[in-house]
Amino acid sequence: MVIHIGSLEHGHYVAVLKQSNKWLLYNDDERRTEINIHDPSFLNNGEIITMLYYKRETY
């Protein structure tokens, strides 16, 4: 996921990735922070999920 933090005029993007069955938040200031993706409170400061990317496991 790509998440936008801020307003239409300015802001910052962070990424959330699943690695080894853990959801990790990647930010410029913090390399990795484990989050609970099932708890929507991690989106508590007006963040908006901007893009979702999927990886196909099998063809």
PDB file of N, CA, C and O in Angstrom, chain B, residues numbered from 101:
ATOM      1  N   MET B 101       0.835  -1.168   0.000  1.00  0.00           N
ATOM      2  CA  MET B 101       0.000   0.000   0.000  1.00  0.00           C
ATOM      3  C   MET B 101       0.880   1.230   0.000  1.00  0.00           C
ATOM      4  O   MET B 101       1.950   1.243   0.608  1.00  0.00           O
ATOM      5  N   VAL B 102       0.434   2.242  -0.670  1.00  0.00           N
ATOM      6  CA  VAL B 102       1.063   3.552  -0.591  1.00  0.00           C
ATOM      7  C   VAL B 102       0.063   4.464   0.103  1.00  0.00           C
ATOM      8  O   VAL B 102      -1.093   4.552  -0.309  1.00  0.00           O
ATOM      9  N   ILE B 103       0.501   5.134   1.143  1.00  0.00           N
ATOM     10  CA  ILE B 103      -0.382   5.963   1.961  1.00  0.00           C
ATOM     11  C   ILE B 103       0.102   7.403   1.904  1.00  0.00           C
ATOM     12  O   ILE B 103       1.289   7.677   2.079  1.00  0.00           O
ATOM     13  N   HIS B 104      -0.830   8.322   1.658  1.00  0.00           N
ATOM     14  CA  HIS B 104      -0.514   9.755   1.647  1.00  0.00           C
ATOM     15  C   HIS B 104      -0.890  10.352   2.996  1.00  0.00           C
ATOM     16  O   HIS B 104      -1.993  10.140   3.499  1.00  0.00           O
ATOM     17  N   ILE B 105       0.041  11.100   3.572  1.00  0.00           N
ATOM     18  CA  ILE B 105      -0.182  11.808   4.825  1.00  0.00           C
ATOM     19  C   ILE B 105      -0.075  13.292   4.511  1.00  0.00           C
ATOM     20  O   ILE B 105       0.943  13.738   3.981  1.00  0.00           O
ATOM     21  N   GLY B 106      -1.096  14.054   4.825  1.00  0.00           N
ATOM     22  CA  GLY B 106      -1.048  15.490   4.588  1.00  0.00           C
ATOM     23  C   GLY B 106      -2.283  15.980   3.871  1.00  0.00           C
ATOM     24  O   GLY B 106      -3.347  15.366   3.940  1.00  0.00           O
ATOM     25  N   SER B 107      -2.128  17.101   3.177  1.00  0.00           N
ATOM     26  CA  SER B 107      -3.251  17.716   2.478  1.00  0.00           C
ATOM     27  C   SER B 107      -3.014  17.657   0.969  1.00  0.00           C
ATOM     28  O   SER B 107      -2.033  17.078   0.502  1.00  0.00           O
ATOM     29  N   LEU B 108      -3.931  18.267   0.218  1.00  0.00           N
ATOM     30  CA  LEU B 108      -3.765  18.304  -1.234  1.00  0.00           C
ATOM     31  C   LEU B 108      -2.590  19.178  -1.647  1.00  0.00           C
ATOM     32  O   LEU B 108      -1.977  18.943  -2.689  1.00  0.00           O
ATOM     33  N   GLU B 109      -2.273  20.178  -0.842  1.00  0.00           N
ATOM     34  CA  GLU B 109      -1.192  21.100  -1.179  1.00  0.00           C
ATOM     35  C   GLU B 109       0.192  20.539  -0.870  1.00  0.00           C
ATOM     36  O   GLU B 109       1.157  20.848  -1.570  1.00  0.00           O
ATOM     37  N   HIS B 110       0.295  19.732   0.154  1.00  0.00           N
ATOM     38  CA  HIS B 110       1.592  19.160   0.531  1.00  0.00           C
ATOM     39  C   HIS B 110       1.351  17.884   1.320  1.00  0.00           C
ATOM     40  O   HIS B 110       0.229  17.611   1.747  1.00  0.00           O
ATOM     41  N   GLY B 111       2.393  17.117   1.509  1.00  0.00           N
ATOM     42  CA  GLY B 111       2.248  15.887   2.265  1.00  0.00           C
ATOM     43  C   GLY B 111       3.455  14.987   2.104  1.00  0.00           C
ATOM     44  O   GLY B 111       4.518  15.400   1.642  1.00  0.00           O
ATOM     45  N   HIS B 112       3.254  13.753   2.495  1.00  0.00           N
ATOM     46  CA  HIS B 112       4.331  12.776   2.525  1.00  0.00           C
ATOM     47  C   HIS B 112       3.725  11.410   2.223  1.00  0.00           C
ATOM     48  O   HIS B 112       2.582  11.142   2.592  1.00  0.00           O
ATOM     49  N   TYR B 113       4.471  10.561   1.568  1.00  0.00           N
ATOM     50  CA  TYR B 113       4.024   9.208   1.260  1.00  0.00           C
ATOM     51  C   TYR B 113       4.821   8.204   2.075  1.00  0.00           C
ATOM     52  O   TYR B 113       6.027   8.358   2.265  1.00  0.00           O
ATOM     53  N   VAL B 114       4.134   7.172   2.554  1.00  0.00           N
ATOM     54  CA  VAL B 114       4.773   6.047   3.227  1.00  0.00           C
ATOM     55  C   VAL B 114       4.265   4.774   2.560  1.00  0.00           C
ATOM     56  O   VAL B 114       3.269   4.804   1.837  1.00  0.00           O
ATOM     57  N   ALA B 115       4.942   3.665   2.799  1.00  0.00           N
ATOM     58  CA  ALA B 115       4.550   2.384   2.211  1.00  0.00           C
ATOM     59  C   ALA B 115       4.324   1.360   3.309  1.00  0.00           C
ATOM     60  O   ALA B 115       5.007   1.372   4.333  1.00  0.00           O
ATOM     61  N   VAL B 116       3.361   0.474   3.089  1.00  0.00           N
ATOM     62  CA  VAL B 116       3.097  -0.650   3.979  1.00  0.00           C
ATOM     63  C   VAL B 116       3.261  -1.916   3.151  1.00  0.00           C
ATOM     64  O   VAL B 116       2.607  -2.084   2.121  1.00  0.00           O
ATOM     65  N   LEU B 117       4.143  -2.811   3.607  1.00  0.00           N
ATOM     66  CA  LEU B 117       4.437  -4.049   2.886  1.00  0.00           C
ATOM     67  C   LEU B 117       4.279  -5.241   3.811  1.00  0.00           C
ATOM     68  O   LEU B 117       4.507  -5.142   5.017  1.00  0.00           O
ATOM     69  N   LYS B 118       3.886  -6.368   3.236  1.00  0.00           N
ATOM     70  CA  LYS B 118       3.810  -7.614   3.998  1.00  0.00           C
ATOM     71  C   LYS B 118       5.068  -8.416   3.722  1.00  0.00           C
ATOM     72  O   LYS B 118       5.366  -8.753   2.576  1.00  0.00           O
ATOM     73  N   GLN B 119       5.807  -8.719   4.789  1.00  0.00           N
ATOM     74  CA  GLN B 119       7.026  -9.514   4.677  1.00  0.00           C
ATOM     75  C   GLN B 119       7.045 -10.533   5.804  1.00  0.00           C
ATOM     76  O   GLN B 119       6.914 -10.174   6.974  1.00  0.00           O
ATOM     77  N   SER B 120       7.206 -11.787   5.458  1.00  0.00           N
ATOM     78  CA  SER B 120       7.260 -12.876   6.449  1.00  0.00           C
ATOM     79  C   SER B 120       6.055 -12.846   7.377  1.00  0.00           C
ATOM     80  O   SER B 120       6.193 -12.974   8.593  1.00  0.00           O
ATOM     81  N   ASN B 121       4.866 -12.674   6.790  1.00  0.00           N
ATOM     82  CA  ASN B 121       3.600 -12.638   7.530  1.00  0.00           C
ATOM     83  C   ASN B 121       3.508 -11.507   8.538  1.00  0.00           C
ATOM     84  O   ASN B 121       2.721 -11.584   9.481  1.00  0.00           O
ATOM     85  N   LYS B 122       4.299 -10.459   8.355  1.00  0.00           N
ATOM     86  CA  LYS B 122       4.215  -9.260   9.189  1.00  0.00           C
ATOM     87  C   LYS B 122       3.978  -8.064   8.280  1.00  0.00           C
ATOM     88  O   LYS B 122       4.527  -7.996   7.180  1.00  0.00           O
ATOM     89  N   TRP B 123       3.161  -7.123   8.737  1.00  0.00           N
ATOM     90  CA  TRP B 123       2.930  -5.887   8.004  1.00  0.00           C
ATOM     91  C   TRP B 123       3.869  -4.830   8.551  1.00  0.00           C
ATOM     92  O   TRP B 123       3.879  -4.556   9.751  1.00  0.00           O
ATOM     93  N   LEU B 124       4.664  -4.232   7.659  1.00  0.00           N
ATOM     94  CA  LEU B 124       5.681  -3.270   8.061  1.00  0.00           C
ATOM     95  C   LEU B 124       5.429  -1.926   7.394  1.00  0.00           C
ATOM     96  O   LEU B 124       5.132  -1.850   6.202  1.00  0.00           O
ATOM     97  N   LEU B 125       5.554  -0.864   8.192  1.00  0.00           N
ATOM     98  CA  LEU B 125       5.417   0.499   7.703  1.00  0.00           C
ATOM     99  C   LEU B 125       6.802   1.048   7.409  1.00  0.00           C
ATOM    100  O   LEU B 125       7.664   1.081   8.288  1.00  0.00           O
ATOM    101  N   TYR B 126       7.014   1.480   6.171  1.00  0.00           N
ATOM    102  CA  TYR B 126       8.290   2.072   5.762  1.00  0.00           C
ATOM    103  C   TYR B 126       8.096   3.578   5.613  1.00  0.00           C
ATOM    104  O   TYR B 126       7.215   4.041   4.889  1.00  0.00           O
ATOM    105  N   ASN B 127       8.936   4.322   6.313  1.00  0.00           N
ATOM    106  CA  ASN B 127       8.879   5.770   6.297  1.00  0.00           C
ATOM    107  C   ASN B 127      10.312   6.288   6.190  1.00  0.00           C
ATOM    108  O   ASN B 127      11.255   5.574   6.531  1.00  0.00           O
ATOM    109  N   ASP B 128      10.480   7.502   5.728  1.00  0.00           N
ATOM    110  CA  ASP B 128      11.826   8.070   5.630  1.00  0.00           C
ATOM    111  C   ASP B 128      12.519   8.120   6.981  1.00  0.00           C
ATOM    112  O   ASP B 128      13.697   7.780   7.098  1.00  0.00           O
ATOM    113  N   ASP B 129      11.787   8.542   7.996  1.00  0.00           N
ATOM    114  CA  ASP B 129      12.366   8.715   9.326  1.00  0.00           C
ATOM    115  C   ASP B 129      12.577   7.390  10.052  1.00  0.00           C
ATOM    116  O   ASP B 129      13.555   7.224  10.781  1.00  0.00           O
ATOM    117  N   GLU B 130      11.658   6.453   9.851  1.00  0.00           N
ATOM    118  CA  GLU B 130      11.728   5.152  10.513  1.00  0.00           C
ATOM    119  C   GLU B 130      11.835   4.090   9.432  1.00  0.00           C
ATOM    120  O   GLU B 130      10.978   4.015   8.551  1.00  0.00           O
ATOM    121  N   ARG B 131      12.850   3.290   9.487  1.00  0.00           N
ATOM    122  CA  ARG B 131      13.048   2.279   8.450  1.00  0.00           C
ATOM    123  C   ARG B 131      11.887   1.295   8.381  1.00  0.00           C
ATOM    124  O   ARG B 131      11.296   1.097   7.320  1.00  0.00           O
ATOM    125  N   ARG B 132      11.563   0.676   9.521  1.00  0.00           N
ATOM    126  CA  ARG B 132      10.473  -0.305   9.552  1.00  0.00           C
ATOM    127  C   ARG B 132       9.790  -0.253  10.902  1.00  0.00           C
ATOM    128  O   ARG B 132      10.448  -0.201  11.942  1.00  0.00           O
ATOM    129  N   THR B 133       8.484  -0.266  10.882  1.00  0.00           N
ATOM    130  CA  THR B 133       7.697  -0.357  12.095  1.00  0.00           C
ATOM    131  C   THR B 133       6.616  -1.396  11.843  1.00  0.00           C
ATOM    132  O   THR B 133       5.861  -1.273  10.879  1.00  0.00           O
ATOM    133  N   GLU B 134       6.528  -2.413  12.687  1.00  0.00           N
ATOM    134  CA  GLU B 134       5.485  -3.423  12.518  1.00  0.00           C
ATOM    135  C   GLU B 134       4.150  -2.836  12.950  1.00  0.00           C
ATOM    136  O   GLU B 134       4.056  -2.188  13.992  1.00  0.00           O
ATOM    137  N   ILE B 135       3.108  -3.068  12.136  1.00  0.00           N
ATOM    138  CA  ILE B 135       1.780  -2.557  12.445  1.00  0.00           C
ATOM    139  C   ILE B 135       0.766  -3.689  12.372  1.00  0.00           C
ATOM    140  O   ILE B 135       1.017  -4.730  11.766  1.00  0.00           O
ATOM    141  N   ASN B 136      -0.378  -3.468  12.999  1.00  0.00           N
ATOM    142  CA  ASN B 136      -1.497  -4.399  12.920  1.00  0.00           C
ATOM    143  C   ASN B 136      -2.426  -3.885  11.826  1.00  0.00           C
ATOM    144  O   ASN B 136      -3.157  -2.917  12.035  1.00  0.00           O
ATOM    145  N   ILE B 137      -2.400  -4.517  10.682  1.00  0.00           N
ATOM    146  CA  ILE B 137      -3.169  -4.072   9.525  1.00  0.00           C
ATOM    147  C   ILE B 137      -4.674  -4.211   9.762  1.00  0.00           C
ATOM    148  O   ILE B 137      -5.467  -3.546   9.097  1.00  0.00           O
ATOM    149  N   HIS B 138      -5.072  -5.066  10.702  1.00  0.00           N
ATOM    150  CA  HIS B 138      -6.491  -5.282  10.990  1.00  0.00           C
ATOM    151  C   HIS B 138      -7.047  -4.246  11.954  1.00  0.00           C
ATOM    152  O   HIS B 138      -8.256  -4.208  12.182  1.00  0.00           O
ATOM    153  N   ASP B 139      -6.195  -3.409  12.522  1.00  0.00           N
ATOM    154  CA  ASP B 139      -6.612  -2.341  13.424  1.00  0.00           C
ATOM    155  C   ASP B 139      -6.567  -1.028  12.649  1.00  0.00           C
ATOM    156  O   ASP B 139      -5.483  -0.509  12.381  1.00  0.00           O
ATOM    157  N   PRO B 140      -7.731  -0.481  12.284  1.00  0.00           N
ATOM    158  CA  PRO B 140      -7.731   0.720  11.442  1.00  0.00           C
ATOM    159  C   PRO B 140      -7.172   1.966  12.125  1.00  0.00           C
ATOM    160  O   PRO B 140      -7.056   3.010  11.484  1.00  0.00           O
ATOM    161  N   SER B 141      -6.828   1.883  13.396  1.00  0.00           N
ATOM    162  CA  SER B 141      -6.304   3.069  14.081  1.00  0.00           C
ATOM    163  C   SER B 141      -4.920   3.466  13.567  1.00  0.00           C
ATOM    164  O   SER B 141      -4.449   4.562  13.870  1.00  0.00           O
ATOM    165  N   PHE B 142      -4.254   2.590  12.789  1.00  0.00           N
ATOM    166  CA  PHE B 142      -2.967   3.010  12.235  1.00  0.00           C
ATOM    167  C   PHE B 142      -3.166   4.094  11.165  1.00  0.00           C
ATOM    168  O   PHE B 142      -2.202   4.731  10.741  1.00  0.00           O
ATOM    169  N   LEU B 143      -4.404   4.298  10.735  1.00  0.00           N
ATOM    170  CA  LEU B 143      -4.749   5.401   9.829  1.00  0.00           C
ATOM    171  C   LEU B 143      -5.518   6.457  10.615  1.00  0.00           C
ATOM    172  O   LEU B 143      -6.672   6.743  10.296  1.00  0.00           O
ATOM    173  N   ASN B 144      -4.901   7.032  11.624  1.00  0.00           N
ATOM    174  CA  ASN B 144      -5.645   7.917  12.519  1.00  0.00           C
ATOM    175  C   ASN B 144      -5.311   9.391  12.370  1.00  0.00           C
ATOM    176  O   ASN B 144      -5.836  10.205  13.130  1.00  0.00           O
ATOM    177  N   ASN B 145      -4.473   9.763  11.440  1.00  0.00           N
ATOM    178  CA  ASN B 145      -4.084  11.166  11.302  1.00  0.00           C
ATOM    179  C   ASN B 145      -4.473  11.737   9.946  1.00  0.00           C
ATOM    180  O   ASN B 145      -3.779  12.607   9.420  1.00  0.00           O
ATOM    181  N   GLY B 146      -5.555  11.267   9.383  1.00  0.00           N
ATOM    182  CA  GLY B 146      -5.993  11.778   8.095  1.00  0.00           C
ATOM    183  C   GLY B 146      -5.294  11.152   6.906  1.00  0.00           C
ATOM    184  O   GLY B 146      -5.373  11.674   5.794  1.00  0.00           O
ATOM    185  N   GLU B 147      -4.606  10.031   7.127  1.00  0.00           N
ATOM    186  CA  GLU B 147      -3.930   9.368   6.024  1.00  0.00           C
ATOM    187  C   GLU B 147      -4.956   8.750   5.084  1.00  0.00           C
ATOM    188  O   GLU B 147      -6.048   8.361   5.500  1.00  0.00           O
ATOM    189  N   ILE B 148      -4.595   8.668   3.834  1.00  0.00           N
ATOM    190  CA  ILE B 148      -5.462   8.067   2.826  1.00  0.00           C
ATOM    191  C   ILE B 148      -4.653   7.028   2.064  1.00  0.00           C
ATOM    192  O   ILE B 148      -3.569   7.324   1.561  1.00  0.00           O
ATOM    193  N   ILE B 149      -5.183   5.806   1.980  1.00  0.00           N
ATOM    194  CA  ILE B 149      -4.523   4.785   1.170  1.00  0.00           C
ATOM    195  C   ILE B 149      -4.690   5.199  -0.290  1.00  0.00           C
ATOM    196  O   ILE B 149      -5.808   5.284  -0.797  1.00  0.00           O
ATOM    197  N   THR B 150      -3.571   5.454  -0.956  1.00  0.00           N
ATOM    198  CA  THR B 150      -3.574   6.021  -2.294  1.00  0.00           C
ATOM    199  C   THR B 150      -3.489   4.959  -3.381  1.00  0.00           C
ATOM    200  O   THR B 150      -4.185   5.051  -4.392  1.00  0.00           O
ATOM    201  N   MET B 151      -2.645   3.955  -3.185  1.00  0.00           N
ATOM    202  CA  MET B 151      -2.454   2.908  -4.187  1.00  0.00           C
ATOM    203  C   MET B 151      -2.301   1.562  -3.495  1.00  0.00           C
ATOM    204  O   MET B 151      -1.717   1.467  -2.416  1.00  0.00           O
ATOM    205  N   LEU B 152      -2.828   0.536  -4.124  1.00  0.00           N
ATOM    206  CA  LEU B 152      -2.646  -0.839  -3.659  1.00  0.00           C
ATOM    207  C   LEU B 152      -1.932  -1.619  -4.755  1.00  0.00           C
ATOM    208  O   LEU B 152      -2.259  -1.493  -5.935  1.00  0.00           O
ATOM    209  N   TYR B 153      -0.962  -2.419  -4.356  1.00  0.00           N
ATOM    210  CA  TYR B 153      -0.225  -3.275  -5.292  1.00  0.00           C
ATOM    211  C   TYR B 153      -0.388  -4.721  -4.845  1.00  0.00           C
ATOM    212  O   TYR B 153      -0.348  -5.016  -3.650  1.00  0.00           O
ATOM    213  N   TYR B 154      -0.568  -5.607  -5.793  1.00  0.00           N
ATOM    214  CA  TYR B 154      -0.707  -7.027  -5.497  1.00  0.00           C
ATOM    215  C   TYR B 154       0.354  -7.811  -6.253  1.00  0.00           C
ATOM    216  O   TYR B 154       0.726  -7.464  -7.374  1.00  0.00           O
ATOM    217  N   LYS B 155       0.829  -8.863  -5.623  1.00  0.00           N
ATOM    218  CA  LYS B 155       1.778  -9.755  -6.270  1.00  0.00           C
ATOM    219  C   LYS B 155       1.111 -11.117  -6.415  1.00  0.00           C
ATOM    220  O   LYS B 155       0.661 -11.698  -5.427  1.00  0.00           O
ATOM    221  N   ARG B 156       1.047 -11.618  -7.618  1.00  0.00           N
ATOM    222  CA  ARG B 156       0.455 -12.927  -7.863  1.00  0.00           C
ATOM    223  C   ARG B 156       1.448 -13.998  -7.438  1.00  0.00           C
ATOM    224  O   ARG B 156       2.608 -13.976  -7.850  1.00  0.00           O
ATOM    225  N   GLU B 157       0.992 -14.935  -6.612  1.00  0.00           N
ATOM    226  CA  GLU B 157       1.861 -16.001  -6.110  1.00  0.00           C
ATOM    227  C   GLU B 157       2.048 -17.116  -7.135  1.00  0.00           C
ATOM    228  O   GLU B 157       3.142 -17.669  -7.249  1.00  0.00           O
ATOM    229  N   THR B 158       0.996 -17.454  -7.882  1.00  0.00           N
ATOM    230  CA  THR B 158       1.089 -18.520  -8.881  1.00  0.00           C
ATOM    231  C   THR B 158       0.456 -18.037 -10.179  1.00  0.00           C
ATOM    232  O   THR B 158      -0.322 -17.083 -10.191  1.00  0.00           O
ATOM    233  N   TYR B 159       0.798 -18.703 -11.258  1.00  0.00           N
ATOM    234  CA  TYR B 159       0.244 -18.351 -12.566  1.00  0.00           C
ATOM    235  C   TYR B 159      -0.673 -19.424 -13.061  1.00  0.00           C
ATOM    236  O   TYR B 159      -1.235 -19.302 -14.149  1.00  0.00           O
TER     237      TYR B 159
END
